[in-house]
Amino acid sequence: MFQVFDVASDSSQVAERVASLRNELAARNIDAYIVPRTDAHQGEYIPARDERLAWLTGFTGSAGSAVVSMKKAALFVDGRYTVQARNETDTNVIDVVPMADKKAEDWLAHELKYGARVAFDPKLFTLAQIQRLKRRLADKEIRFKAILPSSNLIDRLWNDPDRPPPPTGAIVPHPASLAGQTAKEKIAAIQSRLKEREIDAAILTSRESIAWAFNLRGCDVSHTPVFSAFAIVHQKGRAELFVELSNLTSDAQKALKPVADTSPYNQFRHRLGELKKQGIKFGLDPTTASYAIASRIGINRFIRLPDPCIAPRAIKNATQIAGSRAAHQRDGAAVTRFLAWLDENAATGKVDEIAAATALEDFRRETGELKEISFDTIAGSGPNGAIVHYRVNSKTNRKLKRGELFLVDSGAQYQDGTTDITRTIAIGKPAGEMRRHFTLVLKGHIAIATAHFPKGTRGRDLDPLARNALWQAGLDYDHGTGHGVGSYLSVHEGPVSISRANGEVVKPGMILSNEPGYYREGHYGIRIENLVLVNDPEVPKGGDRPMMSFETLTLAPIDRRLIDAELLTRPERDWLDAYHARVLKTLGPQLDKPTRSWLKAACAPL
């Protein structure tokens, strides 16, 4: 199993650990310490050894931060995690604060006295984050103290033998036949950009960017095929890759030889110092590179350069698009087998959340192509489904029961593509309220799937389309409508997301998720998610301006038992019927006769 179901959260030690951290603050005359949920590469997904926020607070979500002062402590989370955070931390010690209500800098401004000292680990914050904090707190003359890179205060406390060791997974080549481009071509494109900007060298810090640029994959992070490394791409000459050399397979070493020199991971900081002395003109992205790296080369001595890999890896080439279509057909057949199995077994009362998640992974394994799952499967029965990023464990595991909803959000990593799909399933006969809420969510899903939009459209421009039906009913959801997805990389990828805050432009070739939802806390959750590909602009029939649109990549039936057809317009019903006809036509030949018969009924026209 790629997923484990151990209890990862433990709130029983939160009080003791916060008290120990306060002792460290007092010894250093520090008024507050900030603990982010990140590591030196600023990624969403991090190795188990770097889960400092979880160790301190008990909160195991993928985004958040904590601030501990001498008198108070707060955990800041977004709308996906407010319920989970309250369940996982000790709320007698730590206040859970939704970031929509108050950000960490606002809390610090309110709680700290004038001239207070706030400490942070410079490896774990971007330059942009620290600059924003300093601006926000300048009026109170709050001073920020960067703890030396080797003196993280959590690391000083978290020194027990149970702390996970550094990852040692193998780093392997990702073939150009699947990437659609060689590493040499990608690095040459970066070098051309450096020449245009008159920059001597670009610093790469993102695991995903480095894996993409060098056509390598690893396993340092659960469910995401990346590895820990830093890179320097010079305008002229060979690139430099700083990585644990023992993790490079012989094939990876061979693949790197034409394009890069390799050095030990821990030599990166020293190398920056050498190049600084040579007067190298660096390009650096202050929104992705750490404060420690910016300080090493000089806060005012670099040229602002957005990570040169983010935009090109977000726009998939023809090879990657073909691979994604193949991956989704393969994955859709596995998910369909699972849904048929669930339909047969769930109402017996013998299936629980762990059994369902395990069965789904088994069906994906039977494809023979599964490399990993793309994230821990969210398998939420009844009230657990209302926890947006619920992770089932042996303590929270519950049976699927008649009259309830079951939300399953899952994905897979195949060499030719990354998948992410959510289906909400009725166990037995659903209540009328469930059907109404599900259908309102479905209307939003269809609004995105059928959208036509002009060049220059941003993620935030599309987001209201998914919410409109819910808004008209006085309902909403507290997460984004969609995120970018990598090509055998991270299941969450920038720069575009379909969300209220995203101002990035949507472009052809991007793969995004379409996942509106509704959550009734304590009762059930609803989410319908497909991945979509942004099509090239075309002039719609009868129109006079070219418009982009979406191709739905994900293939699996949507539970018709939860649909109130009277709430759908004729075009919405037509879309659903056409989608189900395509699912049946594409997946049917891959299935055994009983599953094909089940799918035919599941895809019947409304």
Long-range contacts (C-beta under 8 A, 24 or more apart in sequence): 1-358, 1-361, 2-222, 2-223, 2-361, 2-372, 2-373, 3-357, 3-358, 3-361, 3-373, 3-376, 3-377, 5-354, 5-357, 5-392, 5-393, 5-394, 5-397, 6-393, 6-394, 7-393, 7-394, 7-395, 8-54, 8-60, 8-391, 8-393, 9-54, 9-58, 9-59, 9-60, 9-88, 10-58, 11-58, 11-88, 11-89, 11-90, 12-90, 13-58, 14-56, 14-57, 14-58, 14-89, 14-90, 14-93, 14-94, 15-90, 15-92, 15-93, 17-55, 17-56, 17-157, 18-56, 18-68, 18-73, 18-93, 18-94, 20-157, 21-56, 21-68, 21-153, 21-154, 21-157, 22-68, 22-70, 24-153, 24-156, 24-157, 25-68, 25-70, 25-119, 25-153, 26-70, 28-119, 29-117, 30-117, 30-118, 30-119, 30-145, 31-69, 31-70, 31-112, 31-113, 31-116, 31-117, 31-118, 32-67, 32-68, 32-69, 32-70, 32-108, 32-111, 32-112, 32-116, 32-117, 32-118, 32-119, 33-67, 33-68, 33-118, 33-119, 33-120, 33-153, 34-65, 34-66, 34-67, 34-104, 34-118, 34-119, 34-120, 34-125, 35-65, 35-66, 35-67, 35-68, 35-154, 36-65, 36-124, 36-125, 37-61, 37-62, 37-63, 37-64, 37-65, 38-124, 38-125, 39-123, 39-124, 40-123, 40-124, 40-205, 40-228, 40-290, 40-292, 41-205, 41-206, 41-207, 41-228, 42-126, 42-205, 42-206, 42-288, 42-289, 42-290, 43-206, 43-207, 43-208, 43-221, 43-226, 43-490, 44-490, 44-492, 45-221, 45-222, 45-223, 45-224, 45-226, 45-490, 46-221, 47-164, 47-166, 47-167, 47-220, 47-221, 47-228, 48-164, 48-222, 49-163, 49-164, 49-165, 49-166, 49-167, 52-152, 52-154, 52-155, 52-158, 55-154, 55-158, 56-154, 57-88, 57-89, 57-94, 58-88, 58-89, 58-90, 59-84, 59-85, 59-88, 59-89, 60-84, 60-88, 60-391, 61-85, 61-389, 62-389, 65-104, 66-94, 67-104, 67-107, 67-108, 69-111, 69-112, 71-111, 72-111, 74-104, 74-107, 76-102, 76-103, 76-104, 76-107, 78-478, 78-479, 79-388, 79-477, 79-478, 79-479, 80-388, 80-389, 80-478, 80-479, 81-388, 81-389, 82-478, 83-386, 83-387, 83-388, 83-521, 84-387, 84-388, 84-389, 84-390, 87-387, 100-478, 104-133, 105-132, 105-133, 105-136, 105-137, 106-136, 108-133, 108-137, 108-142, 109-136, 109-137, 109-139, 109-140, 109-142, 112-137, 112-140, 112-142, 113-140, 114-140, 114-141, 114-142, 115-140, 115-141, 115-142, 115-143, 116-140, 116-142, 116-143, 117-142, 117-143, 117-144, 117-145, 118-142, 118-143, 118-144, 118-145, 119-144, 119-145, 119-146, 119-147, 119-153, 120-144, 120-145, 120-146, 120-147, 120-291, 121-146, 121-147, 121-149, 121-152, 121-153, 122-146, 122-147, 122-149, 122-290, 122-291, 122-292, 122-295, 123-149, 123-152, 123-290, 123-291, 123-292, 124-152, 124-290, 125-290, 125-291, 126-286, 126-287, 126-288, 126-289, 126-290, 126-291, 127-284, 127-286, 127-289, 127-290, 127-291, 127-294, 127-299, 128-286, 128-287, 129-291, 130-291, 131-286, 146-291, 146-292, 146-295, 149-269, 149-292, 166-244, 167-219, 167-220, 167-221, 167-227, 167-228, 168-244, 168-246, 168-247, 169-218, 169-219, 169-220, 169-227, 169-247, 170-218, 170-219, 170-247, 170-249, 170-252, 171-216, 171-217, 171-218, 171-227, 171-243, 171-247, 171-248, 171-249, 171-252, 172-216, 172-217, 172-218, 172-249, 172-251, 172-252, 173-215, 173-216, 173-217, 173-251, 173-252, 173-254, 173-255, 174-211, 174-215, 174-216, 174-217, 174-415, 174-488, 175-215, 176-215, 177-319, 178-319, 178-320, 178-323, 178-415, 178-416, 178-488, 179-215, 179-319, 179-320, 179-487, 180-316, 180-317, 180-318, 180-319, 180-320, 181-215, 181-317, 182-215, 183-213, 183-214, 183-215, 183-216, 183-255, 183-256, 183-259, 184-258, 184-259, 186-212, 186-213, 186-214, 186-215, 186-309, 186-312, 187-213, 187-214, 187-233, 187-239, 187-259, 187-260, 189-308, 189-312, 190-233, 190-308, 190-309, 191-233, 191-234, 191-235, 191-236, 193-308, 194-233, 194-234, 194-235, 194-283, 194-308, 195-235, 197-283, 197-303, 197-305, 198-281, 199-235, 199-281, 199-282, 199-283, 199-303, 199-305, 200-234, 200-235, 200-280, 200-281, 200-282, 201-232, 201-233, 201-234, 201-235, 201-275, 201-280, 201-281, 201-282, 201-283, 202-232, 202-233, 202-282, 202-283, 202-284, 202-305, 202-308, 203-230, 203-231, 203-232, 203-272, 203-282, 203-283, 203-284, 203-289, 203-293, 203-297, 204-230, 204-231, 204-232, 204-233, 204-307, 204-308, 204-309, 205-230, 205-285, 205-288, 205-289, 205-290, 205-293, 206-288, 206-307, 206-309, 206-310, 208-309, 208-313, 208-486, 208-489, 208-490, 208-493, 209-307, 209-309, 209-310, 209-313, 210-241, 210-309, 211-489, 212-309, 212-313, 212-486, 212-489, 213-309, 214-239, 214-241, 214-255, 214-256, 214-259, 214-260, 215-255, 216-252, 216-255, 216-256, 217-488, 218-247, 219-372, 222-376, 223-372, 223-373, 223-374, 223-375, 223-376, 223-413, 223-491, 224-372, 224-374, 224-413, 224-489, 224-490, 224-491, 225-371, 225-372, 225-413, 225-488, 225-489, 226-489, 226-490, 228-265, 229-265, 230-265, 230-268, 231-260, 232-271, 232-275, 233-308, 240-271, 242-266, 242-267, 242-268, 242-271, 269-296, 272-296, 272-297, 276-301, 283-308, 310-494, 310-495, 311-495, 313-486, 313-487, 313-489, 313-493, 314-484, 314-493, 314-494, 314-495, 314-496, 314-507, 314-509, 314-510, 315-507, 315-508, 315-509, 315-510, 316-487, 316-509, 316-510, 316-511, 316-533, 317-509, 320-417, 320-487, 321-509, 321-533, 322-416, 323-415, 323-416, 323-417, 323-487, 323-488, 324-416, 324-417, 324-418, 324-487, 324-511, 324-531, 324-533, 324-553, 325-417, 325-553, 326-416, 326-417, 327-412, 327-414, 327-416, 327-417, 327-418, 327-419, 328-417, 328-419, 328-531, 328-553, 328-554, 328-555, 329-555, 329-586, 329-587, 329-590, 330-367, 330-369, 330-414, 331-364, 331-367, 331-412, 331-414, 331-419, 331-421, 331-554, 332-554, 332-555, 332-556, 332-583, 332-586, 332-587, 333-367, 333-587, 333-590, 333-591, 334-360, 334-363, 334-364, 334-366, 334-367, 334-412, 335-360, 335-363, 335-410, 335-421, 335-423, 335-556, 336-556, 336-557, 336-583, 336-587, 336-591, 336-595, 336-599, 337-363, 337-366, 337-591, 337-595, 338-363, 339-423, 339-425, 339-556, 339-557, 339-602, 340-594, 340-595, 340-598, 340-599, 340-602, 342-406, 342-425, 343-425, 343-598, 346-400, 346-406, 346-425, 346-427, 347-402, 347-427, 347-428, 349-399, 349-400, 349-401, 349-402, 350-399, 351-399, 351-400, 352-381, 352-397, 352-398, 352-399, 352-400, 353-379, 353-380, 353-381, 353-384, 353-392, 353-396, 353-397, 353-398, 353-400, 354-379, 354-392, 354-394, 354-397, 356-400, 356-406, 356-408, 357-392, 357-408, 357-410, 360-408, 360-410, 364-412, 367-414, 369-414, 369-415, 370-412, 370-413, 370-414, 371-412, 371-413, 371-414, 371-415, 371-488, 372-412, 372-413, 373-410, 373-411, 373-412, 373-413, 374-410, 374-411, 374-412, 374-413, 374-418, 374-419, 374-420, 374-491, 375-410, 375-411, 375-420, 375-491, 377-408, 377-409, 377-410, 378-407, 378-408, 378-409, 378-410, 378-422, 379-406, 379-407, 379-408, 379-410, 380-406, 380-407, 380-408, 380-525, 381-405, 381-406, 381-427, 382-406, 382-523, 382-524, 383-521, 383-522, 383-523, 383-524, 384-525, 385-424, 385-519, 385-524, 385-525, 385-526, 386-519, 386-520, 386-521, 386-522, 386-523, 386-524, 386-525, 387-525, 388-478, 388-479, 388-517, 388-519, 388-525, 390-525, 400-427, 401-427, 401-428, 402-427, 402-428, 402-429, 403-427, 403-428, 403-429, 403-430, 403-431, 404-428, 404-524, 405-430, 405-434, 405-524, 405-525, 405-526, 405-562, 407-524, 407-525, 407-526, 407-527, 409-527, 409-529, 411-491, 413-488, 414-488, 415-488, 416-488, 417-487, 417-488, 418-485, 418-486, 418-487, 418-488, 418-489, 418-490, 418-491, 419-531, 419-554, 420-485, 420-491, 420-513, 420-529, 420-531, 421-529, 421-530, 421-531, 421-554, 421-556, 422-515, 422-517, 422-527, 422-528, 422-529, 423-528, 423-529, 423-556, 423-558, 423-559, 424-525, 424-526, 424-527, 424-528, 424-559, 424-562, 425-559, 425-562, 426-559, 426-561, 426-562, 429-561, 430-561, 430-562, 432-564, 434-524, 434-526, 434-562, 435-562, 435-563, 435-564, 436-564, 436-567, 437-475, 437-518, 437-520, 437-526, 438-518, 438-526, 438-528, 438-559, 438-562, 438-563, 438-564, 439-562, 439-563, 439-564, 439-567, 439-568, 440-469, 440-470, 440-473, 440-475, 440-518, 440-567, 441-469, 441-470, 441-516, 441-517, 441-518, 441-526, 441-527, 441-528, 442-528, 442-558, 442-563, 442-568, 442-572, 442-576, 443-468, 443-469, 443-567, 443-568, 443-572, 444-468, 444-469, 444-470, 444-481, 444-516, 445-514, 445-515, 445-516, 445-528, 445-530, 446-572, 446-575, 446-576, 448-481, 448-482, 448-498, 448-514, 448-516, 448-532, 448-550, 449-514, 449-530, 449-532, 449-550, 449-552, 449-575, 449-579, 450-549, 450-550, 450-571, 450-575, 451-549, 451-550, 452-540, 452-547, 452-548, 452-549, 453-506, 453-547, 453-548, 453-549, 454-537, 454-545, 454-546, 454-547, 454-548, 455-537, 455-546, 455-548, 456-505, 457-505, 457-506, 457-548, 458-496, 458-502, 458-503, 458-504, 458-505, 458-506, 459-496, 459-497, 459-498, 459-499, 459-502, 459-503, 459-504, 459-506, 460-499, 460-500, 460-501, 460-502, 460-503, 462-498, 462-506, 463-498, 463-499, 463-500, 463-502, 466-498, 466-514, 466-516, 467-516, 470-516, 470-518, 475-518, 477-516, 477-517, 477-518, 477-519, 478-519, 479-517, 481-514, 481-515, 481-516, 482-512, 482-513, 482-514, 482-515, 482-532, 483-512, 483-513, 484-510, 484-511, 484-512, 485-511, 485-512, 485-513, 485-531, 487-511, 506-534, 506-548, 507-534, 508-534, 508-535, 508-536, 508-537, 508-548, 509-533, 509-534, 510-534, 511-553, 512-550, 514-550, 514-552, 528-558, 529-554, 530-554, 552-579, 555-582, 555-583, 555-586, 555-587, 556-583, 556-587, 557-583, 557-599, 557-602, 557-603, 559-602, 560-602, 560-604, 560-606, 563-606, 565-606, 568-606, 573-606, 576-606, 577-605, 577-606, 580-604, 580-605, 581-605
